[in-house]
Amino acid sequence: MDLQSEIKKAIGAHGMWKGRLKTAIHTGKSEATVAVVCQDNQCEFGKWLYALDPKVKAEKHWQCVKGLHADFHKEAGSVLGLALAGKKAEAESALTDNSKFNAITMKLTMEMMAWASGK
């Protein structure tokens, strides 16, 4: 699959995490573990990202996306940890529009879009 297709697919997949986290907050359960969610090389996009050619990995966009992707997974794991610990109010607060999770998600999405467009 080409770069644009992989990135478009990844934007959608990572966008769905907010819904999964909300479900975990309300049910106190998740199919995913915090340990796995925190890792940026366990999702399909992360596996693809790390498997790219070293020339691509030397590019500014790759390096920025890699860092933001890792930050996204750490924050998603943190929110999931709160949800599974029954800390509903804290977990819900961690998903608001002004949250770190939302800021990282927006930055990651914008950087992936810029990379895909070649800007």
Buried (B, 14 or more C-beta within 10 A) or exposed (E): EEBBEBBBBBBEEBEEBBEBBBBBBEEBEBEBEBEEBBEBBBBEBBEBBEEBEEEEEEEEBBEBBBBBBBBBBBBBBBBBBBBBEEBEEBBBBBBEEEBBBBEBBEBBBEBBBBBBEEE
